[in-house]
């Protein structure tokens, strides 16, 4: 039986979001009420400012439209869960990063179809083949992103000790499976879901993606700093902006839109962004 990489990717994303839910409790959302301005700043930067800046940067490049669209898909995804790990490593505000990842994931159920379809119209015009069906997208994101998060939260509320053990087991499994998905997408043939990425793609995309990554880190750090927030919170939001969600971008581009060209930016971004974001955290931490 041939490997179904799309089904594997959905499973991995579900496991990742289950592990996020397992680390949450209802009382954590009290943090939002007490720090609503800080959380709002983080969400606005993630969901509006970063995509807008990325779009303006892309307008200055000569990238093919398909690759530009793939970059945009990456930028409109919610935060990636590895931001939680980096924030913990460098002494940031763990509750803030977990909630930003979770809340942006909740919001994306509505924002992703709007952004993806809007940019599809901009790049390819009316009647484009790259339009997300809103109802199908809603259902996919609900069952892959939202439902596992709620299940994890429910388990942690009812059985906290079991939740800790389950999270410790699920995290490494999901990382290994995600690595397998990336390997297939990078090196696999097209018939098993490979992207057929080549050195020309890397040459075209890598400089643009590095600039976007650094821009996200700096904007995420400097905006709350300018607004008088403390360094740990500033660093946390910066890390959140540096880590996108390549796995979800691959799901949208490769599975829901059925075009492997669209996943290339996410794959290349996944290869370096963890390390550049970790370096950022090291240099700006207290």
C-alpha positions as CSV (number, residue, x, y, z in Angstrom):
1,X,0.0,0.0,0.0
2,X,1.6,3.3,-1.1
3,X,2.3,6.0,1.5
4,X,-0.4,8.7,1.6
5,X,1.7,11.7,2.5
6,X,-1.4,14.0,2.7
7,X,-3.1,11.7,5.2
8,X,0.2,11.5,7.1
9,X,0.5,15.3,7.2
10,X,-3.1,15.7,8.5
11,X,-2.2,13.1,11.3
12,X,1.0,15.0,12.2
13,X,-0.8,18.4,12.4
14,X,-3.5,16.8,14.5
15,X,-0.9,15.3,16.9
16,X,0.9,18.7,17.1
17,X,-2.3,20.5,18.0
18,X,-3.3,17.8,20.5
19,X,0.1,18.3,22.3
20,X,-0.6,22.1,22.4
21,X,-4.0,21.4,23.9
22,X,-2.4,19.1,26.5
23,X,-0.2,21.9,27.7
24,X,-3.2,24.3,28.2
25,X,-5.7,24.7,31.0
26,X,-8.8,26.9,31.1
27,X,-7.2,29.1,33.7
28,X,-4.4,30.0,31.2
29,X,-7.0,32.0,29.3
30,X,-7.2,34.3,32.3
31,X,-3.9,35.6,31.0
32,X,-5.6,37.0,28.0
33,X,-7.9,39.1,30.2
34,X,-5.1,40.4,32.3
35,X,-2.8,41.0,29.4
36,X,-5.3,41.7,26.6
37,X,-3.2,44.6,25.1
38,X,-0.1,42.4,24.8
39,X,-2.0,39.5,23.3
40,X,-3.8,41.8,20.9
41,X,-0.4,43.3,19.8
42,X,1.0,39.8,19.1
43,X,-2.1,38.7,17.2
44,X,-2.2,41.9,15.1
45,X,1.5,41.5,14.2
46,X,1.1,37.8,13.3
47,X,-2.2,38.0,11.4
48,X,-2.0,41.4,9.7
49,X,1.4,43.1,9.8
50,X,3.6,40.2,8.9
51,X,1.5,39.2,5.8
52,X,1.3,42.8,4.7
53,X,5.1,43.4,5.0
54,X,5.7,40.1,3.3
55,X,3.4,41.1,0.4
56,X,5.1,44.5,0.0
57,X,8.5,42.8,-0.1
58,X,7.3,40.2,-2.6
59,X,6.2,43.1,-4.9
60,X,9.8,44.2,-5.1
61,X,11.0,40.8,-6.3
62,X,10.9,39.0,-9.6
63,X,9.7,35.7,-8.2
64,X,7.3,33.7,-10.3
65,X,3.7,34.3,-9.3
66,X,3.3,30.7,-8.1
67,X,6.2,31.0,-5.7
68,X,5.0,34.4,-4.5
69,X,1.6,32.9,-3.8
70,X,3.3,30.0,-1.9
71,X,5.2,32.5,0.3
72,X,1.9,34.3,1.1
73,X,0.3,31.0,2.0
74,X,3.1,30.5,4.5
75,X,2.7,34.0,6.0
76,X,-1.0,33.7,6.6
77,X,-0.7,30.5,8.6
78,X,-0.8,30.7,12.5
79,X,2.2,30.4,14.7
80,X,4.3,27.2,14.7
81,X,4.6,25.2,17.9
82,X,8.4,25.2,17.9
83,X,8.1,28.8,19.1
84,X,6.9,27.4,22.4
85,X,10.1,25.4,22.7
86,X,12.4,28.3,21.9
87,X,10.5,30.6,24.2
88,X,11.0,28.1,27.1
89,X,14.7,27.7,26.2
90,X,15.4,31.4,26.4
91,X,13.3,32.3,29.4
92,X,10.5,34.0,27.6
93,X,6.8,34.1,28.6
94,X,5.6,30.6,28.0
95,X,1.9,31.3,28.6
96,X,2.0,34.1,26.1
97,X,3.6,32.1,23.3
98,X,1.3,29.1,23.8
99,X,-1.8,31.4,23.8
100,X,-0.6,33.3,20.7
101,X,-0.1,30.0,18.9
102,X,-3.5,28.6,20.0
103,X,-5.5,31.8,19.4
104,X,-4.0,32.4,16.0
105,X,-4.8,28.8,15.1
106,X,-8.4,29.4,16.2
107,X,-8.7,32.6,14.1
108,X,-7.1,31.0,11.0
109,X,-10.2,28.9,10.5
110,X,-11.8,32.1,9.2
111,X,-8.8,34.1,8.1
112,X,-7.0,31.6,5.9
113,X,-9.8,31.2,3.3
114,X,-10.2,35.0,3.1
115,X,-6.5,35.7,2.7
116,X,-5.7,32.8,0.3
117,X,-8.7,33.5,-1.9
118,X,-8.0,37.3,-1.9
119,X,-4.3,36.8,-2.9
120,X,-5.3,34.2,-5.5
121,X,-7.6,36.7,-7.1
122,X,-4.8,39.4,-7.0
123,X,-2.1,37.1,-8.6
124,X,-4.2,35.0,-11.0
125,X,-7.5,36.9,-11.5
126,X,-11.1,35.8,-11.4
127,X,-11.9,32.1,-11.8
128,X,-8.5,31.1,-10.6
129,X,-8.0,27.4,-9.9
130,X,-6.2,28.3,-6.7
131,X,-9.3,29.2,-4.6
132,X,-10.1,27.5,-1.3
133,X,-13.6,26.2,-0.9
134,X,-14.6,27.9,2.3
135,X,-16.8,25.1,3.7
136,X,-14.2,22.4,3.0
137,X,-11.4,24.5,4.4
138,X,-13.4,25.2,7.5
139,X,-14.1,21.5,8.0
140,X,-10.4,20.5,7.4
141,X,-9.0,23.1,9.8
142,X,-11.6,22.4,12.4
143,X,-10.9,18.7,12.5
144,X,-7.1,19.0,12.1
145,X,-6.4,22.1,14.2
146,X,-9.2,23.1,16.5
147,X,-10.7,19.8,17.6
148,X,-7.4,18.2,18.7
149,X,-6.6,21.3,20.7
150,X,-10.0,21.2,22.5
151,X,-9.5,17.4,23.2
152,X,-6.1,18.1,24.6
153,X,-7.4,20.9,26.8
154,X,-10.3,18.7,28.0
155,X,-7.9,15.9,28.9
156,X,-5.6,18.3,30.8
157,X,-8.5,19.6,32.8
158,X,-9.8,16.2,33.8
159,X,-6.6,14.2,34.0
160,X,-3.6,16.5,34.3
161,X,-1.0,13.8,35.2
162,X,-2.0,11.7,32.2
163,X,-1.8,14.9,30.0
164,X,1.8,15.5,31.0
165,X,2.8,12.0,30.2
166,X,0.8,12.0,26.9
167,X,2.4,15.3,25.9
168,X,5.9,13.9,26.6
169,X,5.1,11.0,24.3
170,X,3.3,12.8,21.5
171,X,5.8,15.6,21.0
172,X,8.8,13.5,19.9
173,X,6.5,11.2,17.8
174,X,5.0,14.2,16.0
175,X,8.4,15.7,15.4
176,X,9.7,12.5,13.8
177,X,6.6,12.1,11.6
178,X,6.8,15.8,10.6
179,X,10.5,15.2,9.6
180,X,9.3,12.2,7.5
181,X,6.8,14.4,5.7
182,X,9.4,17.1,5.0
183,X,11.8,14.4,3.6
184,X,9.1,13.1,1.3
185,X,8.2,16.6,0.1
186,X,11.9,17.5,-0.4
187,X,13.2,14.3,-2.0
188,X,10.2,12.2,-3.0
189,X,8.9,11.7,-6.5
190,X,5.8,13.6,-7.6
191,X,3.6,10.4,-7.5
192,X,4.1,10.1,-3.7
193,X,3.7,13.8,-3.0
194,X,7.2,15.1,-3.5
195,X,7.6,18.8,-4.5
196,X,10.5,18.2,-7.0
197,X,12.3,21.1,-5.4
198,X,15.6,22.0,-7.1
199,X,18.6,24.3,-6.6
200,X,17.1,27.0,-8.7
201,X,14.1,27.2,-6.4
202,X,16.4,27.5,-3.4
203,X,18.4,30.2,-5.2
204,X,15.2,32.2,-5.9
205,X,13.5,31.7,-2.6
206,X,16.1,31.6,0.1
207,X,17.2,35.3,0.1
208,X,13.6,36.4,0.1
209,X,12.6,34.0,2.9
210,X,15.6,35.0,5.1
211,X,14.7,38.7,4.8
212,X,11.1,37.8,5.7
213,X,12.2,35.8,8.7
214,X,14.5,38.5,10.0
215,X,11.8,41.2,9.4
216,X,9.3,39.1,11.4
217,X,11.8,38.7,14.3
218,X,12.6,42.4,14.4
219,X,9.0,43.7,14.0
220,X,7.8,41.2,16.6
221,X,10.4,42.4,19.0
222,X,10.5,46.2,18.3
223,X,6.8,47.0,18.2
224,X,6.0,45.8,21.7
225,X,9.3,47.3,22.9
226,X,8.3,50.7,21.5
227,X,5.0,50.3,23.3
228,X,6.8,49.8,26.6
229,X,6.5,46.0,27.1
230,X,9.2,44.1,29.0
231,X,12.1,42.3,27.3
232,X,10.8,38.8,28.0
233,X,7.5,39.6,26.3
234,X,9.2,41.4,23.4
235,X,11.4,38.4,22.8
236,X,8.5,36.0,23.0
237,X,6.5,37.9,20.4
238,X,9.6,38.2,18.2
239,X,10.1,34.4,18.4
240,X,6.5,33.8,17.6
241,X,6.8,35.9,14.4
242,X,10.0,34.1,13.3
243,X,8.4,30.7,13.5
244,X,5.7,30.2,10.8
245,X,3.7,27.0,10.3
246,X,5.2,25.2,7.3
247,X,3.3,22.0,7.9
248,X,-0.1,23.8,7.6
249,X,1.2,25.8,4.6
250,X,2.1,22.5,2.9
251,X,-1.4,21.1,3.7
252,X,-3.0,24.2,2.1
253,X,-0.8,24.4,-0.9
254,X,-0.1,20.7,-1.6
255,X,-3.3,19.1,-0.4
256,X,-6.2,21.6,-0.5
257,X,-5.0,23.5,-3.6
258,X,-3.2,20.4,-5.1
259,X,-0.1,22.2,-6.4
260,X,3.3,21.1,-5.2
261,X,4.9,24.4,-6.4
262,X,3.1,26.1,-3.6
263,X,4.8,24.1,-0.9
264,X,8.3,25.0,-1.9
265,X,8.6,28.2,0.1
266,X,7.3,26.4,3.2
267,X,9.8,23.6,2.8
268,X,12.8,26.0,2.4
269,X,11.6,28.2,5.3
270,X,11.4,25.1,7.5
271,X,15.1,24.2,6.8
272,X,16.5,27.4,8.4
273,X,14.0,29.4,10.4
274,X,14.3,27.4,13.6
275,X,18.1,28.2,13.7
276,X,17.8,31.9,12.9
277,X,15.0,32.3,15.4
278,X,17.1,30.4,18.1
279,X,20.0,32.8,17.4
280,X,17.7,35.7,17.8
281,X,16.4,34.4,21.1
282,X,20.0,33.9,22.3
283,X,21.1,37.5,21.5
284,X,18.1,39.4,22.8
285,X,17.3,37.4,26.0
286,X,18.0,39.1,29.4
